[in-house]
């Protein structure tokens, strides 16, 4: 007997404002649902993101980079006849297709991050802790909202570790592709730092080859710099850090659950807003969008974090945001 189908509408790649966070989240639930359903992805024609999904064993239907028409997705829904369509996009442009889906008994679920969803899907899941990103003025009462960091989906979160009294391990991780090029800039700052710390530079699966080559070159001979490329044990590495320098995307939530003190370096405007709120909630250091004085801000933040009591306070404040039980909550909604 053939399986029922589920469609994912998601984008990812080495693209400014897109990157890989949405694909990473979609893959977590897709891997679980693939045991029960046939899963098909619909993706804009960003080659790197498409290759990543295909290499993970999923079929992909490709649409044009500038194609945000409801009609395109409706035609693909008619072609595949799914029982559910799951959307995970930075901004959801679709409207009438939700009515089409409802009329045809197809469930629609939207993973949102900015409170920016047209139309009226059956379910909206938004894990943001930023009030302005979770305000919806939906006319339809047919949409159920599941809001807040208790819906942060992540795979295989390890148990949080206690912090070392002294900062020994520092991680730099700026997402799946780092289109803003922040990793290189941060490593250039740290390369002059004390050899008493080990710096773990973590590069995502779609990190730019030229930037990777440059980072490896300037770190050559520096025994306290270790470079990881798309490590399968990423979360385990993260859990052992005394300090993490990261953007304000998925990794920031993982740091919160793991109780890792962070220096937040947002890469784009909506991350800037998230970083401001995260700093308010956890007292973490947010250096803002990159400017000429950002290197000095990062150095000062590292120095301030030498205060163990401060890092310990951040550990508990971060842990209070994420309970680690989102997977069970979300899979009940998707099944």
Secondary structure, DSSP 8 states (H G I E B T S, - for coil): ----EEEEEE--SS-TTTSSHHHHHHHHHHHHHTTTSEEEEEEES-HHHHHHHHHTT-EEEEE-TT---HHHHHHHHHHH--SEEEEE-SSB---HHHHHHHHTT-EEEEEESSS-B-S--SEEEE----GGGS----S-TT-EEEESGGG---S---------SS--EEEEE--SS-TT-HHHHHHHHHTTS-TTSEEEEEE-TT--HHHHHHHHHHTTT-TTEEEEES-TTHHHHHHT-SEEEE-SSHHHHHHHHHT--EEE---SHHHHHHHHHHHHHH--EE--S--TTHHHHHHHHHHHTT-HHHHHHHHHHHHTT--S-HHHHHHHHH-
